[in-house]
Amino acid sequence: MYSFPNIIERKFVMSTHAKNFFCATLMAVAVSLAVSPAHAQQKMYQISPAASVSQTVGLTDIAVTYHRPGVRGREIWGKLVPYDKVWRAGANEATTVSFSDDVTIAGKQVKAGMYAFFVIPGQREWTVILNSQAKQWGAYSYDSTKDVAKFSMKPEAAPNEERLSYSFTDLMGSSVKLVLRWEKISLPITIDVNTDANFEKAIKAALAQPWQQYNNYAQYCLSSKTSWDKGMEAVDKSIAINENASNLRTKAELLAQAGKREDAIELAKKAIAVGKSANPGFNPSEIQDLISEWKKK
């Protein structure tokens, strides 16, 4: 039989052991939590490595995220990638494409956002699909009721491409081609963006310094050689808000584009004078080059 003091002492010893065990357990958990994220973020080798490509078209950002399988001596079309079945257009996770603004593809309106990009290869025609369920593994959970755009097109013959790739070509102020290439197949998809409408939205949003947005739109009209009248209207609004060397130069270039070289030269000279007046360190060399070029014509 234990005396009262001995019982208290034994309980105290047991309590100390319990505390030590509890502290050790907490330390183990803390170490585990500290180590786990490092392991979770550790990169693993992928046979089909991840890739992404992006392009700004006018004011619209377009981005594609995908994985790049290789041919590796295999027969691709109709074998590795069966005909007439939905394919993830890559490897691993479904390929995704995102748009910062509304776009038009094959005459179909597509809202800004991210989409899963699928294709159905055929011997003569392919079907291209944009699906609202962007994040999914492969095409195993593909749900056709979530398609937002679906259209057919013919693939083109192309030089051999060992690894699947996406690229942007034929970049214009309001359109671009997104091109899928793999093995000896190329699939160029034209994407149209409404740059004019996007500029209008940007101008309305830029309340602090609207002259810049008007001038920016005028420069777009100048470079794309479209909507000359709208360009002149925009640059005149820019000048009315804040006359400066930048928007005077833009208007001069628009005048030169319309064949009004004498008016363009006079306005360009004014742009130099205004620029020097506002900033003693102003460099007029680019505008002077334009004047020299116009005088030769």
Stockholm file with secondary structure:
# STOCKHOLM 1.0

chainA/1-297         MYSFPNIIERKFVMSTHAKNFFCATLMAVAVSLAVSPAHAQQKMYQISPAASVSQTVGLTDIAVTYHRPGVRGREIWGKLVPYDKVWRAGANEATTVSFSDDVTIAGKQVKAGMYAFFVIPGQREWTVILNSQAKQWGAYSYDSTKDVAKFSMKPEAAPNEERLSYSFTDLMGSSVKLVLRWEKISLPITIDVNTDANFEKAIKAALAQPWQQYNNYAQYCLSSKTSWDKGMEAVDKSIAINENASNLRTKAELLAQAGKREDAIELAKKAIAVGKSANPGFNPSEIQDLISEWKKK
#=GR chainA/1-297 SS CCCHHHHHHHHHHHHHHHHHHHHHHHHHHHHHHHHHHHHHHCCCCCSSCEEEEEEEETTEEEEEEEECCBCTTCCTBTTTBCTTSCBCSSSSBCCEEEESSCEEETTEEECSEEEEEEEECCSSCEEEEEESCCSCBTTTTCCGGGEEEEEEECCEEEEEEEEEEEEEESCCSSEEEEEEEEEEEEEEEEEEECHHHHHHHHHHHCCSCHHHHHHHHHHHHHHHTCCHHHHHHHHHHHHHHCCCHHHHHHHHHHHHHTTCHHHHHHHHHHHHHHHHHHCTTCCCHHHHHHHHHHHHC
#=GC SS_cons         CCCHHHHHHHHHHHHHHHHHHHHHHHHHHHHHHHHHHHHHHCCCCCSSCEEEEEEEETTEEEEEEEECCBCTTCCTBTTTBCTTSCBCSSSSBCCEEEESSCEEETTEEECSEEEEEEEECCSSCEEEEEESCCSCBTTTTCCGGGEEEEEEECCEEEEEEEEEEEEEESCCSSEEEEEEEEEEEEEEEEEEECHHHHHHHHHHHCCSCHHHHHHHHHHHHHHHTCCHHHHHHHHHHHHHHCCCHHHHHHHHHHHHHTTCHHHHHHHHHHHHHHHHHHCTTCCCHHHHHHHHHHHHC
//
